[in-house]
């Protein structure tokens, strides 16, 4: 039980302005459900709700993947975040792509 006490509480709804193509930002909603150190839920944006997979939380480190479909091509987005109170500082990368990640901050919905 001591492990659970150490994990940051990310249960619930979080909202972020995520950088997209051409520099515009898009509002994205994260709904997290935490059981022990496992994280599930959805990421909601322009493509509707996408299920979170491989989600884990350890202390204030949060990570998960989301499979998205762009023009018939499936790809995995990898999210790594650092929780600090009512904010999560994220870096999002494309699995297998050799590109720098996109950084953004999600805030707990009040």
Residue pairs with C-beta under 8 A, 6 or more apart in sequence:
3 36
3 37
4 36
4 37
6 59
7 34
7 37
7 57
7 58
7 59
8 57
8 59
8 60
8 62
8 83
9 34
10 32
10 34
10 39
10 57
10 62
10 83
10 88
11 32
11 33
11 34
12 31
12 32
12 108
12 109
13 29
13 30
13 31
13 108
13 109
14 29
14 30
14 31
14 32
14 88
14 106
14 107
14 108
14 109
15 27
15 28
15 29
15 30
15 106
15 107
15 109
16 27
16 28
16 30
16 90
16 104
16 105
16 106
16 107
17 25
17 26
17 27
17 28
17 104
18 25
18 26
18 27
18 28
18 45
18 92
18 102
18 104
19 25
19 102
19 103
19 104
20 26
25 104
26 45
26 46
27 45
28 43
28 44
28 45
28 106
29 43
29 44
29 45
29 109
30 41
30 42
30 43
30 44
30 106
31 41
31 42
31 44
32 39
32 40
32 41
32 52
32 55
33 39
33 40
33 41
34 57
37 56
37 57
37 58
38 55
38 56
38 57
39 52
39 55
39 56
39 57
39 62
39 64
40 51
40 52
40 55
41 51
41 52
41 55
42 49
42 50
42 51
42 52
43 49
43 50
43 52
43 66
43 79
44 50
47 68
47 69
50 66
50 67
50 68
51 66
51 67
52 64
52 65
52 66
53 64
53 65
53 66
53 67
54 63
54 64
54 65
55 62
55 63
55 64
55 65
56 62
56 63
56 64
57 63
57 83
60 82
60 83
60 84
61 80
61 81
61 82
61 83
62 79
62 80
62 81
62 82
62 83
62 88
63 78
63 79
63 80
63 81
64 78
64 79
65 76
65 77
65 78
65 79
65 95
66 76
66 77
66 79
67 74
67 75
67 76
67 77
68 74
68 75
68 76
68 77
69 75
75 94
75 95
75 96
76 94
76 95
76 96
77 92
77 93
77 94
77 95
78 92
78 93
78 94
78 95
79 90
79 91
79 92
80 90
80 91
80 93
80 101
81 88
81 89
81 90
81 91
81 106
82 88
82 89
86 107
86 108
87 105
87 106
87 107
87 108
88 105
88 106
89 103
89 105
90 103
90 104
90 105
90 106
91 101
91 102
91 103
92 101
92 102
92 103
92 104
93 99
93 100
93 101
93 102
